[in-house]
Amino acid sequence: MDFLAIDFETANLNQSPCSLGLTIVEKDNVIDCKSFLINPKEPFATSCTKINGITPKDVVDSPEFPAVWENIKPLFMKYPIVAHNISFDYDVLKKALLKYNLQIPKMKLYCTFQLARKNYPEIQHFNLPALCEYFDISLENHHACECDSLACALLLIKMSQSPTFELTQYIPNSSKNTSQQRRNAFKSLFKEPEYDEAQVEYDDMWTLTFDQRSFVITGDIEGYSRDDLIKLIEDRGGTCKTSVSKKVDYLIVGMQNTKVVKDKADAKSEKIMKAEKLRDEGFPIKIISDEDFMQILHQSGKSNSFEKDWFEFYDESEKIKKLKAWGLLSRTATECKQLYYCGINSNGVLSKCEVIGYVNSNVAVISITNKPYKIHADYLKEMQPTKKEVEQLNAKYR
């Protein structure tokens, strides 16, 4: 695995960078570590100095950000970028680039905080010192940027050694508190900005059924015409509609043309606004980002549902560990217990099932009458019956 681990330290609450640590990894080996002091040309906040120990005197002879960026930009262009809680470091980088009218490069981003929480849900705390202790990584001086970037790099290397590790790309969210920064970042890539990303609370989709489902598309998805998208959906058994109604299952949201959308402030088309209203009223319409949709689409091939390889437990101890992480076993349990399922795959009847594997840290694979089915672990947990219901079921099987 090749990547660049970064860590910014800031001078004030404006997130003005005063130091930056970089660790270069190639083929899972650390090949170089760098650190830079940066003169923000802004006042320092005492609260920030207490955290990182950097004072105005420390940076008085240091270069400003553009000079540092000229030196390190090739690294950001070459490697995927990794940080612990990357939403912070990404915002610091964006603000610095925008401040000096520098172009924001396209980057693949990964967050060790999110990756740890996704792949190791049994860990109690996900801050960098706690994770370093868990994985036996030396962290000599927390909040010294060179130490933090190195620890972040070693953390990803160690986590990725697990055979079940899933590397999920970080996509900056579109929440209200970062929407303006995202707009500025996207617009800076174009000479005549007229497209923007809608401020939408997207539904997280682990599975997506195409067969006999209706879709509506709003906005543009880079590299695909509307006819291309319709064909891809119809090839998988779905149908495409031109307007949102109560009968629509999915709204796919691409980049919005701000010159024509109804809500220009939030870059929302009329289709988005109607879908949000229906969802708020309890209708089962799902709003999906173009990134999530294209990922599912590409992995689905010609099948009518989202198919993804799943993993069997390699031993009983791994199974127990997963069941505990999902809340299906108590923390003190030493063996598995009988679990139950009640849903469409059992004709609505409470039935015995066995967890036989998993897709990722949130999705389990269960066996019902010797057939495997994927189910979100939270749903499976909610299905578990009371002791009285179990007694009634056991009496039925006698």
Helices and strands as residue ranges (DSSP letters): E 3-10, E 17-26, E 29-37, H 46-52, H 56-59, H 65-78, E 81-83, H 86-99, E 109-111, H 112-119, H 128-134, H 145-159, H 176-187, E 195-196, E 214-218, H 226-235, E 239-241, E 250-253, E 256-257, H 270-280, E 286-289, H 290-300, E 311-312, H 316-325, E 339-341, G 344-346, E 351-358, E 363-368, E 371-376, H 377-383, H 387-397
